[in-house]
Amino acid sequence: MPSGTLTLFDATLNALLRCALPSLETAPYTALLLAPGYVPNAATHSVFADVEAFELTSSEAVRVQLTGGLVTAAAFHSDDIIFGDPVTLGPVRYMALLAGVPAALTSSSILLGVADLLPGGGALEAQRGRFSVSAPAAGWFSLTRAI
């Protein structure tokens, strides 16, 4: 169960500050897996179209709706994300979080950010096994105040 640090993209931060992001607690959010060839760009990527070409699309690759969305102390939490058990997937390097229901994502769906599941490089695979991503105990991201 890898758990990567989510890189929150600039457009998402701007949307949060403008209160233009769908509710983190009540709106649907989707996790999907990206191939190792994807290169995150926090400054320019903002929508599904920016990552769509790298989405894993094998017969067993699935989009998963996040559950347990919760905001506490300015941190966004969810339950662990289970992509399948058993499932055959790979290679995968990144997980993207997007606003919307899995079956209804469009090229303009908001891209929150991307988690690098193997920060040291390489790729993950599952061969008829469990593939899940552990939600970080501190949350996918948090906002802090500098004094």
C-alpha angles and dihedrals in degrees: 000000000000121000119196132190110257114233104215109214123232094244089054092051090050091049091050092051091048091046087238097126118099112256110286091212102045109020119084119258127188133211121206135172126246131204121249092254092072116106114202117228112186092184100054109020114089111140141044091262088068093063104021096100090059098049114123105247104175117136090265099040108109139183112233127207112226117243131197095036108185136163116208127165089351093305127120115225135179138170119273111284116240114196094180147322108229103014138143111223140151172236094332131160107164140039119208126204117210136178112250145046115303096243094044103051114134131191088263096051110129115260110214095187147286132267118213102222093192108033091178092061133256129084141274128230137182122210108195089319140107117292114189138145119223115229109235113253090231091051134259089283139346136200119227134188123231114212 
